[in-house]
Amino acid sequence: MLTHLQIRDFAIVDAVELELRAGLTVLTGETGAGKSIIVDALQLLAGGRAGAEAVRHGAERAEVAGTFDLAQAPRELKQWLEEQSVGAGPELVVRRVIGADGRSRAYLNGQSVPVQSLRDAGNILIDIHGQHEFQSLTRAGPQRDLLDGYGALTALTSQVGIAHRVWLGLLNRTLDLDSKARDRDARLDLLRYQVQELEGLHLKDGELTSLAEESARLANRGRLATGAQVALGELYDNDAASAHAGVARALTALRPLLALDAKLGTTLPLLEEAAVAIREAARELERYGEALDVDAARQDEVERRLAAVEELSRKHRVPAAQLPERTGQLRREFEELEHAELDLAQLRKELAAALEGYRTQALDLSGKREKAARALAKDITARMQTLGMSGGRFEADVTQDGNAEPTQNGIDRIEFRVSANPGSPPRALAKVASGGELARLSLAVQVSCAAQELRCMVFDEVDAGIGGAVAEIVGRELRRLGERGQVLCVTHLPQVACQAHHQLRVTKLTDGRTTRTTLAELTTPERVEELARMLGGVEVTDKAREHARDMLSAAERGATATASRDGSGDTVRAPRPPAARRR
């Protein structure tokens, strides 16, 4: 249940805070006052799309925050919060921020989350029914979703979807392997030749780098030999001026002096180490020069090896360094194709088993849909009698097509049919001529399906196009729905507003330069004035006020009588003094 709502700098709302309670809460006010802006804010809180236009002119960002009481939250929500590592205590604080640049941020209990996560949580927390929802009600997808939601079949539908994905994956693998098997012999010959050619190269890991380095060394053998010989002479071979000779002369000069000054004892070991290092370096240079002479015949061999690697690299259109990986790919394809017949037979068995499993689950879903369709038809038909469609009949037609290709939603074709008048055959909902009838039927469907839920339910002018006694009945239906949980309803009809447990008035204020919207919760005398305004016109008369009092009293008496018939004397009482704060 939504217990607290805070809106800042959203559209024409500067700052509004609301304390909300269980029951039916209606939002009323003049046309254009901004009642639907509150619904838009709730849609934003539920993960809906929004851009920079949502930010009030002159503000840096828009912010909507809602606090939900989780005492009676569905297990589905608590499990989802645990999976998302969002700390779930007795309350959940949902917050959405839209910057003036259009960027959006979302938070759950102060933890930043992707907007998609906010949308997932919003689908569980809030159920919003728009005034034009009847338009989507004529399409097959929403009809199926409504039926599955009414029959609590969402989990089973998800299982059917999983079974469909398994079947589809096996089908794609089977088709791919079957395609390969058709030209199997020619492909096997080509793969065999390519694998043998690549494996005959015997290219080892790191060998390509080593060959490149060796090729560069052999190509510059002359310069390397000359440089090594010069260095060897400077270090050792030049008796008169070599580094080794210089160190030897230094040692000969210093050794006799050691007896005269012991401090020279630290220098002599360093010179001796230098002499040893020079001799070692000279030996290494001698061996290096000898190796260069021996490697003269190696250059042709290295160049041929690199040319072979380059040729296969061009042939297979991969970098030379990826030839070992390419060899492995072709080897695996060759082995797979070599066993294709056995694998294909096994895949076909698995595919048949997956299809059988899918059909079993789909048939189970279909049977439960038929049962839910009968209950939904009975429920909505009964509601139609009270919504100005006396004698009308509603049907939810579930047709199986066992020979059709499997789909992720099962094997059923679902179609809502309605007969608005006695004696008329039911026709597809999309072909109902009267828009008013379709709107009322949509309301019956929404109330019937929403009655299965425990979420915060929001109705945005779903009573448009009705009036009189039908409007009063709609108000009673919404009130009964509110007695099970929490319902917010935007309405222009006094017959609906008088049935509410709580009433909020939306007012638009302007000083000629700026415009803003405020909300206030109404006391009973204030409700009388607001209902009188809705009943009357520009001037509110005493007769309109008296009529408003009678409507409130009648609504209270009707609610008490209904509760007594249902076996419960508990009703949701009228609101306490105003809890909404204006800023």
C-alpha positions in Angstrom: 0.0 0.0 0.0 1.2 3.5 -0.9 1.4 5.5 2.4 3.3 8.6 1.4 3.8 10.4 -1.9 6.1 13.4 -2.4 6.3 15.3 -5.7 8.7 18.2 -6.5 9.0 20.3 -9.6 7.1 17.9 -11.8 5.1 19.4 -14.7 3.3 22.3 -13.0 3.5 20.9 -9.5 6.1 22.7 -7.4 5.9 20.7 -4.1 3.2 18.4 -2.8 3.3 15.9 0.0 0.5 13.4 0.6 -0.3 10.9 3.4 -2.4 8.1 1.8 -4.4 5.4 3.4 -6.4 2.3 2.6 -9.8 2.5 0.9 -11.0 4.5 -2.1 -9.4 7.9 -2.5 -10.7 10.2 -5.3 -9.0 13.2 -6.8 -11.4 15.9 -8.0 -11.0 19.4 -9.3 -11.7 21.6 -12.2 -10.9 20.4 -15.7 -7.2 21.2 -16.4 -6.3 21.6 -12.7 -3.8 18.8 -13.0 -5.5 15.7 -11.6 -3.9 13.4 -14.2 -0.5 14.9 -13.4 -0.7 12.9 -10.1 -1.3 9.7 -12.2 1.6 10.7 -14.4 3.8 11.0 -11.3 2.8 7.5 -10.2 3.5 6.2 -13.6 7.0 7.8 -13.3 7.4 6.1 -9.9 6.5 2.8 -11.5 9.3 3.1 -14.1 7.4 4.8 -16.9 9.2 6.9 -19.5 9.8 10.6 -19.0 12.0 13.2 -20.5 13.1 16.8 -19.8 9.5 18.0 -20.5 8.5 16.5 -17.1 10.6 19.0 -15.2 8.8 22.2 -14.1 10.0 25.3 -16.0 12.9 26.9 -14.3 13.7 23.9 -12.1 16.9 21.8 -12.3 15.1 18.4 -11.8 11.8 16.7 -11.1 11.6 14.3 -8.2 8.9 11.8 -7.2 9.2 9.6 -4.1 6.7 7.1 -2.7 6.8 5.0 0.5 5.0 1.6 0.4 4.0 -0.4 3.4 5.2 -4.0 2.9 3.2 -5.5 5.7 0.9 -7.3 3.2 3.2 -7.2 0.2 3.1 -10.2 -2.0 5.8 -12.8 -1.6 6.8 -12.1 -5.2 7.9 -8.6 -4.3 9.8 -9.6 -1.2 11.6 -12.4 -3.2 12.4 -9.9 -6.0 13.9 -7.4 -3.5 16.1 -10.1 -2.0 17.3 -11.1 -5.5 18.2 -7.4 -6.2 20.0 -7.2 -2.8 17.7 -4.3 -1.8 17.2 -4.1 1.9 13.5 -4.7 2.5 12.2 -3.7 6.0 8.6 -2.8 6.9 8.7 -0.1 4.2 10.0 0.4 0.7 11.0 3.9 -0.5 10.8 4.3 -4.3 12.4 7.4 -5.8 12.7 8.7 -9.3 14.7 11.8 -10.4 14.5 13.4 -13.9 17.1 16.0 -14.7 16.5 19.1 -16.9 18.7 17.4 -19.5 16.3 14.4 -19.6 18.5 12.0 -17.8 16.8 9.7 -15.3 17.9 8.1 -12.0 16.0 5.6 -9.9 16.4 4.5 -6.3 15.0 1.7 -4.1 15.5 2.3 -0.4 18.2 4.8 -1.2 20.1 2.3 -3.4 20.6 3.4 -7.0 19.1 0.9 -9.5 18.5 0.7 -13.2 15.1 2.1 -14.4 14.2 -1.4 -15.6 14.5 -2.6 -12.0 12.2 0.2 -10.9 9.8 -0.9 -13.7 9.9 -4.5 -12.4 9.1 -3.3 -8.9 6.4 -0.9 -10.1 4.6 -3.8 -12.0 4.2 -5.5 -8.6 3.4 -2.4 -6.5 1.1 -0.3 -8.7 -1.6 -1.2 -11.2 -2.6 1.8 -13.3 -5.7 1.8 -15.5 -5.9 4.7 -17.9 -9.0 6.4 -19.4 -8.2 5.1 -22.9 -7.3 1.6 -21.8 -10.3 0.2 -23.6 -8.4 0.8 -26.8 -5.8 -1.8 -25.9 -8.5 -4.1 -24.6 -9.5 -4.9 -28.2 -6.1 -6.5 -29.0 -5.3 -10.1 -28.5 -2.1 -9.6 -26.4 -3.8 -7.5 -23.6 -6.8 -9.9 -23.6 -4.5 -12.9 -23.0 -2.6 -11.0 -20.3 -5.9 -10.0 -18.6 -7.2 -13.6 -18.6 -3.9 -15.0 -17.3 -3.8 -12.3 -14.6 -7.4 -13.0 -13.6 -6.8 -16.8 -13.3 -3.4 -16.3 -11.6 -1.7 -18.2 -14.5 1.3 -15.9 -14.9 3.7 -18.4 -13.4 2.4 -21.2 -15.6 2.6 -19.0 -18.7 6.2 -18.3 -17.8 6.9 -22.1 -17.6 5.4 -22.5 -21.0 7.6 -19.7 -22.3 10.7 -21.5 -20.9 9.6 -24.8 -22.5 9.1 -22.9 -25.8 12.7 -21.4 -25.7 14.1 -24.9 -25.0 12.2 -26.3 -28.0 13.2 -23.4 -30.2 16.9 -23.7 -29.3 16.8 -27.5 -30.2 14.9 -26.7 -33.4 17.6 -24.2 -34.6 20.4 -26.6 -33.7 18.6 -29.4 -35.6 18.0 -27.2 -38.7 21.7 -26.1 -38.7 23.0 -29.6 -38.4 20.6 -30.9 -41.0 21.7 -28.2 -43.4 25.3 -29.1 -42.9 24.5 -32.8 -43.4 23.1 -32.2 -46.9 26.5 -31.3 -48.3 28.4 -33.4 -45.7 30.7 -35.4 -48.0 32.1 -32.4 -49.9 32.4 -30.4 -46.7 34.2 -33.3 -45.0 36.8 -33.5 -47.8 37.5 -29.8 -47.7 37.7 -29.8 -43.9 40.0 -32.9 -43.9 42.4 -31.2 -46.3 42.4 -27.9 -44.4 43.0 -29.5 -41.1 45.8 -31.7 -42.4 47.4 -28.6 -44.1 47.2 -26.6 -40.9 48.3 -29.4 -38.6 51.2 -30.2 -41.0 52.5 -26.8 -40.3 53.1 -27.7 -36.7 53.0 -24.1 -35.6 53.7 -24.0 -31.9 52.6 -21.3 -29.4 55.0 -18.4 -29.5 56.9 -19.8 -32.5 55.7 -17.0 -34.8 57.3 -14.3 -32.6 60.5 -16.3 -32.3 60.7 -16.8 -36.1 60.2 -13.1 -36.7 63.0 -12.2 -34.2 65.3 -14.8 -35.7 64.6 -13.6 -39.3 65.5 -10.0 -38.3 68.7 -11.2 -36.7 69.8 -13.2 -39.7 69.0 -10.4 -42.1 71.4 -8.2 -40.2 74.1 -10.8 -39.6 76.9 -8.7 -41.1 76.3 -5.6 -38.9 75.8 -7.8 -35.8 79.1 -9.6 -36.4 81.1 -6.4 -37.0 79.6 -4.8 -33.9 80.4 -7.9 -31.8 84.0 -8.0 -33.1 84.6 -4.3 -32.3 83.1 -4.7 -28.8 85.3 -7.8 -28.2 88.4 -5.9 -29.2 87.6 -3.0 -26.9 86.9 -5.3 -24.0 89.6 -8.0 -24.4 91.5 -8.6 -27.7 93.3 -5.3 -28.0 96.2 -5.9 -25.7 97.4 -2.3 -25.6 94.0 -0.5 -25.0 91.4 -3.1 -24.0 89.3 -2.7 -20.9 90.6 -5.9 -19.5 94.2 -4.7 -19.9 93.4 -1.4 -18.2 91.8 -3.1 -15.2 94.8 -5.5 -15.0 97.2 -2.5 -14.9 95.2 -0.8 -12.2 95.3 -3.9 -10.1 99.1 -4.2 -10.5 99.5 -0.6 -9.4 97.3 -0.8 -6.3 98.2 -4.2 -4.8 101.6 -3.1 -3.5 100.0 0.0 -1.9 97.5 -2.0 0.1 100.1 -2.5 2.8 100.5 1.3 3.1 96.8 2.1 3.3 94.1 -0.4 4.3 91.3 1.8 2.8 92.3 0.5 -0.7 91.0 -2.9 0.5 87.5 -1.9 -0.6 88.6 -0.9 -4.1 90.6 -4.0 -5.1 87.7 -6.5 -4.9 85.6 -4.2 -7.2 88.4 -4.2 -9.8 88.8 -7.9 -9.5 85.1 -8.4 -10.1 85.2 -6.1 -13.1 88.1 -8.1 -14.6 86.0 -11.3 -14.2 82.9 -9.6 -15.7 84.9 -8.4 -18.7 86.4 -11.8 -19.4 82.8 -13.4 -19.2 81.5 -10.7 -21.6 84.3 -11.4 -24.0 83.6 -15.1 -24.0 79.9 -14.4 -24.7 80.8 -12.2 -27.6 83.1 -14.9 -29.0 80.3 -17.5 -28.9 77.8 -15.0 -30.4 80.1 -14.3 -33.3 80.7 -18.1 -33.9 76.9 -18.6 -33.9 76.4 -16.0 -36.5 78.8 -17.8 -38.8 77.1 -21.1 -38.2 73.5 -19.5 -38.8 74.3 -18.5 -42.4 72.4 -21.6 -43.7 69.5 -21.1 -41.3 68.3 -17.9 -42.9 66.7 -19.7 -45.9 65.0 -22.2 -43.6 63.4 -19.4 -41.5 62.3 -17.4 -44.5 60.6 -20.5 -46.0 58.9 -21.2 -42.7 57.6 -17.6 -42.4 56.4 -17.7 -46.1 54.4 -20.9 -45.4 52.7 -19.3 -42.3 51.9 -16.2 -44.3 50.4 -18.2 -47.2 48.0 -20.1 -44.8 47.2 -16.9 -43.0 46.0 -15.3 -46.3 44.2 -18.5 -47.4 42.2 -18.7 -44.2 41.8 -14.9 -43.9 42.9 -14.7 -40.3 46.0 -13.1 -38.7 49.0 -15.5 -38.6 48.9 -15.5 -34.8 45.3 -16.9 -34.9 46.2 -20.0 -37.1 46.3 -22.4 -34.1 42.9 -21.2 -33.0 41.6 -21.6 -36.6 43.0 -25.1 -36.7 41.0 -26.0 -33.5 37.8 -24.6 -35.0 38.1 -26.6 -38.2 39.0 -29.7 -36.3 35.9 -29.4 -34.1 33.7 -28.8 -37.2 35.2 -31.8 -38.9 34.6 -34.0 -35.9 31.0 -32.6 -35.4 30.2 -33.2 -39.1 31.8 -36.7 -39.0 29.3 -37.6 -36.3 26.5 -35.5 -37.7 24.2 -38.4 -38.5 24.4 -39.8 -34.9 24.1 -36.3 -33.4 21.2 -35.4 -35.7 19.3 -38.5 -34.7 19.9 -37.7 -31.0 18.9 -34.1 -31.6 15.7 -35.1 -33.3 14.9 -37.3 -30.3 15.5 -34.4 -27.9 13.5 -32.1 -30.1 10.5 -34.5 -30.1 10.8 -34.8 -26.3 11.0 -31.0 -25.9 7.9 -30.6 -28.1 6.0 -33.2 -26.2 7.0 -31.4 -22.9 5.9 -28.1 -24.3 2.5 -29.4 -25.5 1.9 -31.0 -22.1 2.4 -27.7 -20.3 0.6 -25.8 -23.0 -2.4 -28.1 -22.7 -2.4 -27.7 -18.9 -2.3 -23.9 -19.3 -5.1 -24.1 -21.9 -7.3 -26.1 -19.6 -6.8 -23.6 -16.8 -7.4 -20.7 -19.1 -10.8 -22.2 -20.1 -11.7 -22.5 -16.5 -10.6 -18.9 -15.8 -12.4 -17.7 -18.9 -15.7 -19.2 -17.7 -15.3 -17.5 -14.3 -14.2 -14.2 -15.9 -17.2 -14.3 -18.3 -19.6 -14.9 -15.4 -18.0 -12.1 -13.3 -18.0 -9.5 -16.1 -21.5 -10.5 -17.4 -22.8 -9.9 -13.8 -21.1 -6.5 -13.7 -22.5 -5.5 -17.1 -26.1 -5.8 -15.7 -25.3 -3.0 -13.3 -23.4 -0.8 -15.7 -26.3 0.1 -18.0 -25.9 -3.0 -20.2 -28.8 -5.0 -18.9 -29.2 -8.3 -20.8 -25.7 -8.1 -22.1 -23.4 -11.1 -22.1 -19.6 -11.4 -22.1 -17.6 -14.4 -23.3 -13.9 -15.1 -23.2 -13.3 -17.6 -26.0 -10.3 -19.9 -25.7 -9.6 -21.8 -28.8 -6.8 -24.4 -29.0 -4.8 -25.0 -32.2 -2.8 -28.1 -31.5 -1.3 -28.2 -35.0 0.0 -24.6 -35.0 3.7 -23.8 -34.4 4.4 -23.5 -30.6 4.5 -19.9 -29.3 5.9 -18.6 -26.0 2.3 -17.9 -24.9 0.9 -21.3 -25.5 -1.3 -22.9 -28.1 -4.5 -20.8 -27.4 -6.1 -18.1 -29.4 -8.0 -15.9 -26.9 -10.8 -13.5 -28.0 -13.1 -11.5 -25.9 -16.7 -11.4 -27.2 -19.6 -9.4 -26.1 -23.3 -9.0 -26.7 -24.4 -5.6 -25.5 -28.1 -6.2 -26.1 -30.4 -9.2 -25.4 -30.9 -11.5 -28.4 -27.8 -10.2 -30.2 -25.1 -12.8 -30.8 -21.7 -12.1 -29.1 -19.2 -10.4 -31.4 -15.5 -9.7 -31.1 -14.8 -6.9 -28.7 -12.9 -5.1 -31.5 -16.2 -4.9 -33.5 -18.4 -3.4 -30.8 -19.9 -0.3 -32.4 -20.6 1.9 -29.3 -17.6 3.6 -27.8 -19.6 4.2 -24.6 -20.4 0.5 -24.3 -16.8 -0.4 -24.9 -15.7 2.0 -22.2 -18.2 0.6 -19.7 -17.2 -2.9 -20.6 -13.6 -2.0 -20.2 -14.3 -0.7 -16.7 -16.1 -4.0 -15.8 -13.1 -6.0 -17.0 -10.6 -3.8 -15.2 -12.6 -4.0 -11.9 -13.0 -7.7 -12.2 -9.3 -8.3 -12.9 -8.1 -5.7 -10.5 -10.2 -7.4 -7.8 -7.7 -10.3 -8.0 -4.8 -8.1 -7.1 -3.5 -6.6 -3.8 -1.6 -3.8 -5.4 -2.2 -0.1 -5.2 -4.8 0.4 -8.0 -5.1 3.7 -9.9 -8.0 4.5 -12.2 -7.5 7.6 -14.3 -11.0 8.8 -15.4 -12.1 5.3 -16.4 -15.7 6.5 -15.7 -15.6 8.9 -18.7 -18.6 8.6 -20.9 -21.1 7.4 -18.2 -23.4 9.2 -15.8 -26.5 9.0 -13.7 -27.3 5.7 -12.1 -24.6 3.9 -13.9 -22.0 6.3 -12.5 -23.3 5.6 -9.0 -22.9 1.9 -9.5 -19.4 2.4 -10.8 -18.6 4.4 -7.7 -20.0 1.5 -5.5 -17.8 -1.0 -7.4 -14.7 1.1 -6.8 -15.6 1.6 -3.2 -16.0 -2.2 -2.7 -12.7 -2.6 -4.4 -11.1 -0.1 -2.1 -12.4 -1.9 1.0 -10.1 -4.8 0.0 -7.0 -2.6 -0.4 -6.1 0.8 -1.8 -7.7 2.5 -4.8 -6.9 5.9 -6.2 -9.4 7.3 -8.8 -9.4 10.5 -10.8 -13.0 11.5 -11.5 -15.3 14.3 -12.7 -18.4 12.5 -11.5 -20.0 13.4 -8.1 -21.7 10.0 -8.1 -18.3 8.4 -8.0 -16.7 11.0 -5.7 -19.4 10.6 -3.0 -18.5 6.9 -2.7 -14.9 7.6 -1.7 -13.5 7.0 1.8 -11.1 9.9 1.2 -11.3 12.9 -1.2 -8.4 15.1 -2.5 -9.1 18.3 -4.3 -6.6 19.4 -7.0 -6.4 23.1 -7.6 -4.5 25.1 -10.2 -3.2 28.5 -9.0 -1.6 31.3 -11.1 -0.4 34.8 -10.4 -0.2 35.7 -14.1 3.5 34.8 -14.3 3.7 31.2 -13.0 1.2 28.4 -12.7 1.3 25.6 -10.1 -0.9 22.8 -8.8 -1.7 22.0 -5.2 -3.6 19.2 -3.4 -5.6 19.2 -0.2 -7.4 16.5 1.6 -11.0 17.5 2.3 -12.9 17.3 5.5 -16.6 16.4 5.4 -17.9 20.0 5.1 -15.3 20.6 2.4 -16.4 17.5 0.6 -20.0 18.9 0.6 -18.8 22.1 -1.1 -16.7 20.2 -3.7 -19.5 17.8 -4.5 -21.9 20.7 -4.8 -19.5 22.4 -7.2 -19.4 19.2 -9.3 -23.2 19.0 -9.2 -23.8 22.6 -10.0 -22.0 25.0 -12.2 -20.4 28.4 -11.8 -22.6 29.3 -8.8 -22.9 26.8 -6.0 -26.5 26.9 -4.5 -27.9 25.7 -1.2 -29.9 23.2 -3.1 -26.7 21.7 -4.6 -25.2 21.6 -1.1 -28.2 19.8 0.2 -28.0 17.3 -2.7 -24.3 16.8 -1.9 -25.1 16.0 1.8 -27.7 13.5 0.7 -25.3 11.8 -1.7 -22.7 11.4 1.1 -25.2 10.1 3.5 -26.7 7.7 1.0 -23.2 6.4 0.1 -22.4 5.8 3.8 -25.7 4.0 4.3 -25.2 1.9 1.2 -21.7 0.9 2.3 -23.0 -0.1 5.8 -25.8 -2.2 4.2 -23.4 -3.9 1.8 -21.0 -4.7 4.7 -23.9 -6.2 6.7 -25.0 -8.4 3.7 -21.5 -9.6 3.3 -21.3 -10.6 6.9 -19.0 -7.9 8.1 -19.7 -4.7 9.9 -16.3 -3.2 9.2 -16.2 -0.3 6.8 -13.4 2.1 6.0 -14.3 5.4 7.7 -14.2 8.9 6.4 -10.9 10.7 6.6 -9.4 12.5 9.6 -8.6 16.2 9.2 -6.4 17.1 6.2 -3.1 15.2 5.9 -2.0 16.8 2.6 0.5 19.6 2.9 0.8 22.4 0.4 4.0 24.3 -0.3 
